[in-house]
Amino acid sequence: MNTGKETITVAQVAKRLGRGTNAIQHGLRTGQLPFGTAMTTESGRYVYIIPREAFERYLSGERSKT
């Protein structure tokens, strides 16, 4: 049984918003896009976590991160 939340990729978000992946990544890193999180790994690379539910709420007009 999968108890984790379903996530979507930066590329999927970019396509749906009509933006480039770099713009989405930047928005997640700076907090300008409230539907996901950018985390850094020990090697300094970014990992982006975008819960599908939070992104769908964002699309429907709900702008809070909660």
PDB file with SEQRES, HELIX, SHEET and CRYST1 records, atoms N, CA, C and O in Angstrom:
SEQRES   1 A   66  MET ASN THR GLY LYS GLU THR ILE THR VAL ALA GLN VAL          
SEQRES   2 A   66  ALA LYS ARG LEU GLY ARG GLY THR ASN ALA ILE GLN HIS          
SEQRES   3 A   66  GLY LEU ARG THR GLY GLN LEU PRO PHE GLY THR ALA MET          
SEQRES   4 A   66  THR THR GLU SER GLY ARG TYR VAL TYR ILE ILE PRO ARG          
SEQRES   5 A   66  GLU ALA PHE GLU ARG TYR LEU SER GLY GLU ARG SER LYS          
SEQRES   6 A   66  THR                                                          
HELIX    1 AA1 VAL A   10  LEU A   17  1                                   8    
HELIX    2 AA2 THR A   21  THR A   30  1                                  10    
HELIX    3 AA3 ARG A   52  LEU A   59  1                                   8    
SHEET    1 AA1 2 THR A  37  THR A  40  0                                        
SHEET    2 AA1 2 TYR A  46  PRO A  51 -1                                        
CRYST1    1.000    1.000    1.000  90.00  90.00  90.00 P 1           1          
ATOM      1  N   MET A   1       0.844  -1.187   0.000  1.00  0.00           N  
ATOM      2  CA  MET A   1       0.000   0.000   0.000  1.00  0.00           C  
ATOM      3  C   MET A   1       0.884   1.243   0.000  1.00  0.00           C  
ATOM      4  O   MET A   1       1.796   1.363   0.818  1.00  0.00           O  
ATOM      5  N   ASN A   2       0.614   2.154  -0.909  1.00  0.00           N  
ATOM      6  CA  ASN A   2       1.384   3.393  -1.012  1.00  0.00           C  
ATOM      7  C   ASN A   2       0.730   4.465  -0.152  1.00  0.00           C  
ATOM      8  O   ASN A   2      -0.368   4.929  -0.460  1.00  0.00           O  
ATOM      9  N   THR A   3       1.400   4.859   0.922  1.00  0.00           N  
ATOM     10  CA  THR A   3       0.832   5.872   1.812  1.00  0.00           C  
ATOM     11  C   THR A   3       1.397   7.254   1.531  1.00  0.00           C  
ATOM     12  O   THR A   3       0.948   8.239   2.116  1.00  0.00           O  
ATOM     13  N   GLY A   4       2.394   7.337   0.627  1.00  0.00           N  
ATOM     14  CA  GLY A   4       2.978   8.631   0.285  1.00  0.00           C  
ATOM     15  C   GLY A   4       2.067   9.420  -0.635  1.00  0.00           C  
ATOM     16  O   GLY A   4       1.187   8.864  -1.293  1.00  0.00           O  
ATOM     17  N   LYS A   5       2.292  10.714  -0.669  1.00  0.00           N  
ATOM     18  CA  LYS A   5       1.498  11.569  -1.539  1.00  0.00           C  
ATOM     19  C   LYS A   5       2.041  11.490  -2.956  1.00  0.00           C  
ATOM     20  O   LYS A   5       3.247  11.356  -3.166  1.00  0.00           O  
ATOM     21  N   GLU A   6       1.154  11.573  -3.908  1.00  0.00           N  
ATOM     22  CA  GLU A   6       1.566  11.562  -5.301  1.00  0.00           C  
ATOM     23  C   GLU A   6       2.228  12.889  -5.649  1.00  0.00           C  
ATOM     24  O   GLU A   6       1.729  13.957  -5.295  1.00  0.00           O  
ATOM     25  N   THR A   7       3.349  12.809  -6.341  1.00  0.00           N  
ATOM     26  CA  THR A   7       4.070  14.012  -6.746  1.00  0.00           C  
ATOM     27  C   THR A   7       4.091  14.110  -8.266  1.00  0.00           C  
ATOM     28  O   THR A   7       3.838  13.132  -8.971  1.00  0.00           O  
ATOM     29  N   ILE A   8       4.400  15.312  -8.759  1.00  0.00           N  
ATOM     30  CA  ILE A   8       4.567  15.526 -10.183  1.00  0.00           C  
ATOM     31  C   ILE A   8       5.924  16.171 -10.416  1.00  0.00           C  
ATOM     32  O   ILE A   8       6.530  16.708  -9.489  1.00  0.00           O  
ATOM     33  N   THR A   9       6.394  16.117 -11.644  1.00  0.00           N  
ATOM     34  CA  THR A   9       7.724  16.610 -11.955  1.00  0.00           C  
ATOM     35  C   THR A   9       7.699  18.092 -12.316  1.00  0.00           C  
ATOM     36  O   THR A   9       6.654  18.664 -12.625  1.00  0.00           O  
ATOM     37  N   VAL A  10       8.881  18.688 -12.267  1.00  0.00           N  
ATOM     38  CA  VAL A  10       9.039  20.081 -12.694  1.00  0.00           C  
ATOM     39  C   VAL A  10       8.604  20.210 -14.160  1.00  0.00           C  
ATOM     40  O   VAL A  10       7.955  21.189 -14.528  1.00  0.00           O  
ATOM     41  N   ALA A  11       8.958  19.237 -14.985  1.00  0.00           N  
ATOM     42  CA  ALA A  11       8.586  19.282 -16.406  1.00  0.00           C  
ATOM     43  C   ALA A  11       7.072  19.259 -16.590  1.00  0.00           C  
ATOM     44  O   ALA A  11       6.547  19.968 -17.448  1.00  0.00           O  
ATOM     45  N   GLN A  12       6.368  18.460 -15.803  1.00  0.00           N  
ATOM     46  CA  GLN A  12       4.905  18.415 -15.900  1.00  0.00           C  
ATOM     47  C   GLN A  12       4.291  19.752 -15.502  1.00  0.00           C  
ATOM     48  O   GLN A  12       3.361  20.229 -16.153  1.00  0.00           O  
ATOM     49  N   VAL A  13       4.807  20.358 -14.436  1.00  0.00           N  
ATOM     50  CA  VAL A  13       4.319  21.665 -13.994  1.00  0.00           C  
ATOM     51  C   VAL A  13       4.589  22.713 -15.063  1.00  0.00           C  
ATOM     52  O   VAL A  13       3.712  23.507 -15.402  1.00  0.00           O  
ATOM     53  N   ALA A  14       5.809  22.710 -15.594  1.00  0.00           N  
ATOM     54  CA  ALA A  14       6.181  23.685 -16.618  1.00  0.00           C  
ATOM     55  C   ALA A  14       5.249  23.595 -17.830  1.00  0.00           C  
ATOM     56  O   ALA A  14       4.811  24.615 -18.362  1.00  0.00           O  
ATOM     57  N   LYS A  15       4.958  22.396 -18.251  1.00  0.00           N  
ATOM     58  CA  LYS A  15       4.069  22.208 -19.404  1.00  0.00           C  
ATOM     59  C   LYS A  15       2.668  22.746 -19.122  1.00  0.00           C  
ATOM     60  O   LYS A  15       2.073  23.421 -19.962  1.00  0.00           O  
ATOM     61  N   ARG A  16       2.158  22.446 -17.954  1.00  0.00           N  
ATOM     62  CA  ARG A  16       0.799  22.895 -17.613  1.00  0.00           C  
ATOM     63  C   ARG A  16       0.704  24.396 -17.446  1.00  0.00           C  
ATOM     64  O   ARG A  16      -0.341  24.986 -17.723  1.00  0.00           O  
ATOM     65  N   LEU A  17       1.796  25.029 -16.992  1.00  0.00           N  
ATOM     66  CA  LEU A  17       1.787  26.475 -16.794  1.00  0.00           C  
ATOM     67  C   LEU A  17       2.297  27.237 -18.021  1.00  0.00           C  
ATOM     68  O   LEU A  17       2.240  28.466 -18.062  1.00  0.00           O  
ATOM     69  N   GLY A  18       2.788  26.511 -19.007  1.00  0.00           N  
ATOM     70  CA  GLY A  18       3.318  27.153 -20.197  1.00  0.00           C  
ATOM     71  C   GLY A  18       4.604  27.922 -19.930  1.00  0.00           C  
ATOM     72  O   GLY A  18       4.851  28.968 -20.531  1.00  0.00           O  
ATOM     73  N   ARG A  19       5.413  27.400 -19.032  1.00  0.00           N  
ATOM     74  CA  ARG A  19       6.672  28.036 -18.641  1.00  0.00           C  
ATOM     75  C   ARG A  19       7.814  27.052 -18.854  1.00  0.00           C  
ATOM     76  O   ARG A  19       7.585  25.864 -19.080  1.00  0.00           O  
ATOM     77  N   GLY A  20       9.038  27.547 -18.782  1.00  0.00           N  
ATOM     78  CA  GLY A  20      10.204  26.683 -18.869  1.00  0.00           C  
ATOM     79  C   GLY A  20      10.502  26.028 -17.538  1.00  0.00           C  
ATOM     80  O   GLY A  20      10.082  26.505 -16.484  1.00  0.00           O  
ATOM     81  N   THR A  21      11.232  24.932 -17.602  1.00  0.00           N  
ATOM     82  CA  THR A  21      11.575  24.235 -16.359  1.00  0.00           C  
ATOM     83  C   THR A  21      12.467  25.088 -15.462  1.00  0.00           C  
ATOM     84  O   THR A  21      12.353  25.025 -14.238  1.00  0.00           O  
ATOM     85  N   ASN A  22      13.356  25.887 -16.061  1.00  0.00           N  
ATOM     86  CA  ASN A  22      14.216  26.752 -15.237  1.00  0.00           C  
ATOM     87  C   ASN A  22      13.396  27.756 -14.437  1.00  0.00           C  
ATOM     88  O   ASN A  22      13.723  28.043 -13.285  1.00  0.00           O  
ATOM     89  N   ALA A  23      12.344  28.286 -15.030  1.00  0.00           N  
ATOM     90  CA  ALA A  23      11.480  29.239 -14.324  1.00  0.00           C  
ATOM     91  C   ALA A  23      10.780  28.567 -13.146  1.00  0.00           C  
ATOM     92  O   ALA A  23      10.656  29.161 -12.075  1.00  0.00           O  
ATOM     93  N   ILE A  24      10.330  27.347 -13.337  1.00  0.00           N  
ATOM     94  CA  ILE A  24       9.656  26.618 -12.257  1.00  0.00           C  
ATOM     95  C   ILE A  24      10.655  26.308 -11.146  1.00  0.00           C  
ATOM     96  O   ILE A  24      10.352  26.499  -9.969  1.00  0.00           O  
ATOM     97  N   GLN A  25      11.834  25.834 -11.510  1.00  0.00           N  
ATOM     98  CA  GLN A  25      12.850  25.535 -10.510  1.00  0.00           C  
ATOM     99  C   GLN A  25      13.216  26.781  -9.708  1.00  0.00           C  
ATOM    100  O   GLN A  25      13.318  26.722  -8.483  1.00  0.00           O  
ATOM    101  N   HIS A  26      13.410  27.891 -10.382  1.00  0.00           N  
ATOM    102  CA  HIS A  26      13.738  29.143  -9.695  1.00  0.00           C  
ATOM    103  C   HIS A  26      12.602  29.546  -8.746  1.00  0.00           C  
ATOM    104  O   HIS A  26      12.854  29.934  -7.605  1.00  0.00           O  
ATOM    105  N   GLY A  27      11.373  29.455  -9.211  1.00  0.00           N  
ATOM    106  CA  GLY A  27      10.225  29.809  -8.384  1.00  0.00           C  
ATOM    107  C   GLY A  27      10.113  28.944  -7.140  1.00  0.00           C  
ATOM    108  O   GLY A  27       9.729  29.430  -6.076  1.00  0.00           O  
ATOM    109  N   LEU A  28      10.441  27.676  -7.264  1.00  0.00           N  
ATOM    110  CA  LEU A  28      10.401  26.783  -6.105  1.00  0.00           C  
ATOM    111  C   LEU A  28      11.552  27.083  -5.143  1.00  0.00           C  
ATOM    112  O   LEU A  28      11.374  27.052  -3.925  1.00  0.00           O  
ATOM    113  N   ARG A  29      12.726  27.372  -5.692  1.00  0.00           N  
ATOM    114  CA  ARG A  29      13.879  27.674  -4.827  1.00  0.00           C  
ATOM    115  C   ARG A  29      13.678  28.970  -4.050  1.00  0.00           C  
ATOM    116  O   ARG A  29      14.092  29.067  -2.895  1.00  0.00           O  
ATOM    117  N   THR A  30      13.052  29.963  -4.667  1.00  0.00           N  
ATOM    118  CA  THR A  30      12.893  31.268  -4.017  1.00  0.00           C  
ATOM    119  C   THR A  30      11.593  31.408  -3.242  1.00  0.00           C  
ATOM    120  O   THR A  30      11.385  32.419  -2.570  1.00  0.00           O  
ATOM    121  N   GLY A  31      10.716  30.416  -3.320  1.00  0.00           N  
ATOM    122  CA  GLY A  31       9.445  30.476  -2.618  1.00  0.00           C  
ATOM    123  C   GLY A  31       8.377  31.254  -3.353  1.00  0.00           C  
ATOM    124  O   GLY A  31       7.305  31.488  -2.796  1.00  0.00           O  
ATOM    125  N   GLN A  32       8.631  31.664  -4.584  1.00  0.00           N  
ATOM    126  CA  GLN A  32       7.630  32.396  -5.360  1.00  0.00           C  
ATOM    127  C   GLN A  32       6.497  31.491  -5.829  1.00  0.00           C  
ATOM    128  O   GLN A  32       5.387  31.961  -6.081  1.00  0.00           O  
ATOM    129  N   LEU A  33       6.772  30.204  -5.944  1.00  0.00           N  
ATOM    130  CA  LEU A  33       5.730  29.235  -6.296  1.00  0.00           C  
ATOM    131  C   LEU A  33       5.439  28.410  -5.050  1.00  0.00           C  
ATOM    132  O   LEU A  33       6.286  27.645  -4.590  1.00  0.00           O  
ATOM    133  N   PRO A  34       4.236  28.571  -4.506  1.00  0.00           N  
ATOM    134  CA  PRO A  34       3.935  28.021  -3.180  1.00  0.00           C  
ATOM    135  C   PRO A  34       3.497  26.563  -3.137  1.00  0.00           C  
ATOM    136  O   PRO A  34       3.105  26.082  -2.074  1.00  0.00           O  
ATOM    137  N   PHE A  35       3.550  25.847  -4.249  1.00  0.00           N  
ATOM    138  CA  PHE A  35       2.992  24.499  -4.266  1.00  0.00           C  
ATOM    139  C   PHE A  35       4.023  23.388  -4.108  1.00  0.00           C  
ATOM    140  O   PHE A  35       3.655  22.214  -4.085  1.00  0.00           O  
ATOM    141  N   GLY A  36       5.292  23.725  -3.999  1.00  0.00           N  
ATOM    142  CA  GLY A  36       6.308  22.692  -3.877  1.00  0.00           C  
ATOM    143  C   GLY A  36       7.490  23.161  -3.060  1.00  0.00           C  
ATOM    144  O   GLY A  36       7.488  24.255  -2.497  1.00  0.00           O  
ATOM    145  N   THR A  37       8.503  22.309  -3.007  1.00  0.00           N  
ATOM    146  CA  THR A  37       9.685  22.581  -2.208  1.00  0.00           C  
ATOM    147  C   THR A  37      10.931  22.231  -3.000  1.00  0.00           C  
ATOM    148  O   THR A  37      10.952  21.259  -3.754  1.00  0.00           O  
ATOM    149  N   ALA A  38      11.963  23.031  -2.819  1.00  0.00           N  
ATOM    150  CA  ALA A  38      13.283  22.729  -3.367  1.00  0.00           C  
ATOM    151  C   ALA A  38      14.210  22.438  -2.201  1.00  0.00           C  
ATOM    152  O   ALA A  38      14.335  23.250  -1.283  1.00  0.00           O  
ATOM    153  N   MET A  39      14.851  21.296  -2.235  1.00  0.00           N  
ATOM    154  CA  MET A  39      15.773  20.919  -1.170  1.00  0.00           C  
ATOM    155  C   MET A  39      17.134  20.653  -1.792  1.00  0.00           C  
ATOM    156  O   MET A  39      17.227  20.208  -2.936  1.00  0.00           O  
ATOM    157  N   THR A  40      18.171  20.923  -1.046  1.00  0.00           N  
ATOM    158  CA  THR A  40      19.513  20.620  -1.542  1.00  0.00           C  
ATOM    159  C   THR A  40      20.014  19.322  -0.922  1.00  0.00           C  
ATOM    160  O   THR A  40      19.764  19.023   0.246  1.00  0.00           O  
ATOM    161  N   THR A  41      20.720  18.573  -1.735  1.00  0.00           N  
ATOM    162  CA  THR A  41      21.331  17.336  -1.259  1.00  0.00           C  
ATOM    163  C   THR A  41      22.709  17.652  -0.695  1.00  0.00           C  
ATOM    164  O   THR A  41      23.175  18.789  -0.780  1.00  0.00           O  
ATOM    165  N   GLU A  42      23.346  16.666  -0.132  1.00  0.00           N  
ATOM    166  CA  GLU A  42      24.691  16.858   0.416  1.00  0.00           C  
ATOM    167  C   GLU A  42      25.678  17.284  -0.664  1.00  0.00           C  
ATOM    168  O   GLU A  42      26.661  17.968  -0.377  1.00  0.00           O  
ATOM    169  N   SER A  43      25.419  16.880  -1.901  1.00  0.00           N  
ATOM    170  CA  SER A  43      26.324  17.234  -3.003  1.00  0.00           C  
ATOM    171  C   SER A  43      26.038  18.633  -3.565  1.00  0.00           C  
ATOM    172  O   SER A  43      26.742  19.103  -4.459  1.00  0.00           O  
ATOM    173  N   GLY A  44      25.002  19.293  -3.034  1.00  0.00           N  
ATOM    174  CA  GLY A  44      24.671  20.637  -3.483  1.00  0.00           C  
ATOM    175  C   GLY A  44      23.670  20.704  -4.613  1.00  0.00           C  
ATOM    176  O   GLY A  44      23.341  21.793  -5.085  1.00  0.00           O  
ATOM    177  N   ARG A  45      23.182  19.563  -5.055  1.00  0.00           N  
ATOM    178  CA  ARG A  45      22.170  19.539  -6.111  1.00  0.00           C  
ATOM    179  C   ARG A  45      20.788  19.762  -5.512  1.00  0.00           C  
ATOM    180  O   ARG A  45      20.547  19.458  -4.344  1.00  0.00           O  
ATOM    181  N   TYR A  46      19.890  20.296  -6.322  1.00  0.00           N  
ATOM    182  CA  TYR A  46      18.513  20.514  -5.868  1.00  0.00           C  
ATOM    183  C   TYR A  46      17.632  19.326  -6.214  1.00  0.00           C  
ATOM    184  O   TYR A  46      17.787  18.691  -7.257  1.00  0.00           O  
ATOM    185  N   VAL A  47      16.711  19.046  -5.315  1.00  0.00           N  
ATOM    186  CA  VAL A  47      15.660  18.066  -5.529  1.00  0.00           C  
ATOM    187  C   VAL A  47      14.354  18.820  -5.341  1.00  0.00           C  
ATOM    188  O   VAL A  47      14.188  19.547  -4.362  1.00  0.00           O  
ATOM    189  N   TYR A  48      13.429  18.649  -6.277  1.00  0.00           N  
ATOM    190  CA  TYR A  48      12.156  19.376  -6.230  1.00  0.00           C  
ATOM    191  C   TYR A  48      11.034  18.393  -5.906  1.00  0.00           C  
ATOM    192  O   TYR A  48      10.897  17.346  -6.539  1.00  0.00           O  
ATOM    193  N   ILE A  49      10.244  18.753  -4.914  1.00  0.00           N  
ATOM    194  CA  ILE A  49       9.116  17.918  -4.500  1.00  0.00           C  
ATOM    195  C   ILE A  49       7.852  18.736  -4.690  1.00  0.00           C  
ATOM    196  O   ILE A  49       7.671  19.783  -4.069  1.00  0.00           O  
ATOM    197  N   ILE A  50       6.980  18.241  -5.558  1.00  0.00           N  
ATOM    198  CA  ILE A  50       5.747  18.953  -5.882  1.00  0.00           C  
ATOM    199  C   ILE A  50       4.569  17.999  -5.691  1.00  0.00           C  
ATOM    200  O   ILE A  50       4.315  17.154  -6.549  1.00  0.00           O  
ATOM    201  N   PRO A  51       3.851  18.124  -4.582  1.00  0.00           N  
ATOM    202  CA  PRO A  51       2.668  17.283  -4.387  1.00  0.00           C  
ATOM    203  C   PRO A  51       1.589  17.659  -5.409  1.00  0.00           C  
ATOM    204  O   PRO A  51       1.264  18.834  -5.575  1.00  0.00           O  
ATOM    205  N   ARG A  52       1.047  16.664  -6.078  1.00  0.00           N  
ATOM    206  CA  ARG A  52       0.018  16.915  -7.094  1.00  0.00           C  
ATOM    207  C   ARG A  52      -1.166  17.682  -6.504  1.00  0.00           C  
ATOM    208  O   ARG A  52      -1.695  18.599  -7.133  1.00  0.00           O  
ATOM    209  N   GLU A  53      -1.571  17.309  -5.313  1.00  0.00           N  
ATOM    210  CA  GLU A  53      -2.723  17.957  -4.681  1.00  0.00           C  
ATOM    211  C   GLU A  53      -2.474  19.456  -4.466  1.00  0.00           C  
ATOM    212  O   GLU A  53      -3.360  20.273  -4.719  1.00  0.00           O  
ATOM    213  N   ALA A  54      -1.290  19.811  -4.007  1.00  0.00           N  
ATOM    214  CA  ALA A  54      -0.963  21.227  -3.778  1.00  0.00           C  
ATOM    215  C   ALA A  54      -0.938  21.988  -5.099  1.00  0.00           C  
ATOM    216  O   ALA A  54      -1.401  23.126  -5.167  1.00  0.00           O  
ATOM    217  N   PHE A  55      -0.400  21.368  -6.152  1.00  0.00           N  
ATOM    218  CA  PHE A  55      -0.361  22.021  -7.460  1.00  0.00           C  
ATOM    219  C   PHE A  55      -1.771  22.221  -8.009  1.00  0.00           C  
ATOM    220  O   PHE A  55      -2.067  23.272  -8.577  1.00  0.00           O  
ATOM    221  N   GLU A  56      -2.636  21.235  -7.848  1.00  0.00           N  
ATOM    222  CA  GLU A  56      -4.021  21.366  -8.326  1.00  0.00           C  
ATOM    223  C   GLU A  56      -4.756  22.469  -7.558  1.00  0.00           C  
ATOM    224  O   GLU A  56      -5.547  23.209  -8.143  1.00  0.00           O  
ATOM    225  N   ARG A  57      -4.499  22.581  -6.254  1.00  0.00           N  
ATOM    226  CA  ARG A  57      -5.104  23.668  -5.479  1.00  0.00           C  
ATOM    227  C   ARG A  57      -4.619  25.015  -5.993  1.00  0.00           C  
ATOM    228  O   ARG A  57      -5.408  25.953  -6.108  1.00  0.00           O  
ATOM    229  N   TYR A  58      -3.336  25.122  -6.302  1.00  0.00           N  
ATOM    230  CA  TYR A  58      -2.759  26.353  -6.853  1.00  0.00           C  
ATOM    231  C   TYR A  58      -3.459  26.720  -8.161  1.00  0.00           C  
ATOM    232  O   TYR A  58      -3.810  27.881  -8.375  1.00  0.00           O  
ATOM    233  N   LEU A  59      -3.660  25.741  -9.025  1.00  0.00           N  
ATOM    234  CA  LEU A  59      -4.330  26.001 -10.293  1.00  0.00           C  
ATOM    235  C   LEU A  59      -5.775  26.471 -10.118  1.00  0.00           C  
ATOM    236  O   LEU A  59      -6.294  27.249 -10.918  1.00  0.00           O  
ATOM    237  N   SER A  60      -6.400  25.987  -9.066  1.00  0.00           N  
ATOM    238  CA  SER A  60      -7.807  26.357  -8.835  1.00  0.00           C  
ATOM    239  C   SER A  60      -7.952  27.712  -8.145  1.00  0.00           C  
ATOM    240  O   SER A  60      -9.064  28.174  -7.890  1.00  0.00           O  
ATOM    241  N   GLY A  61      -6.810  28.344  -7.845  1.00  0.00           N  
ATOM    242  CA  GLY A  61      -6.878  29.683  -7.266  1.00  0.00           C  
ATOM    243  C   GLY A  61      -6.499  29.770  -5.825  1.00  0.00           C  
ATOM    244  O   GLY A  61      -6.367  30.875  -5.298  1.00  0.00           O  
ATOM    245  N   GLU A  62      -6.315  28.644  -5.150  1.00  0.00           N  
ATOM    246  CA  GLU A  62      -5.894  28.668  -3.744  1.00  0.00           C  
ATOM    247  C   GLU A  62      -4.384  28.862  -3.718  1.00  0.00           C  
ATOM    248  O   GLU A  62      -3.643  28.018  -4.221  1.00  0.00           O  
ATOM    249  N   ARG A  63      -3.920  29.967  -3.137  1.00  0.00           N  
ATOM    250  CA  ARG A  63      -2.509  30.315  -3.225  1.00  0.00           C  
ATOM    251  C   ARG A  63      -1.691  29.989  -1.987  1.00  0.00           C  
ATOM    252  O   ARG A  63      -0.473  30.162  -2.010  1.00  0.00           O  
ATOM    253  N   SER A  64      -2.299  29.530  -0.924  1.00  0.00           N  
ATOM    254  CA  SER A  64      -1.521  29.253   0.292  1.00  0.00           C  
ATOM    255  C   SER A  64      -0.755  27.956   0.165  1.00  0.00           C  
ATOM    256  O   SER A  64      -1.143  27.068  -0.594  1.00  0.00           O  
ATOM    257  N   LYS A  65       0.336  27.844   0.910  1.00  0.00           N  
ATOM    258  CA  LYS A  65       1.191  26.650   0.861  1.00  0.00           C  
ATOM    259  C   LYS A  65       0.678  25.518   1.735  1.00  0.00           C  
ATOM    260  O   LYS A  65       1.182  24.400   1.632  1.00  0.00           O  
ATOM    261  N   THR A  66      -0.278  25.760   2.569  1.00  0.00           N  
ATOM    262  CA  THR A  66      -0.763  24.738   3.493  1.00  0.00           C  
ATOM    263  C   THR A  66      -1.651  23.738   2.815  1.00  0.00           C  
ATOM    264  O   THR A  66      -2.142  22.811   3.458  1.00  0.00           O  
TER     265      THR A  66                                                      
END                                                                             
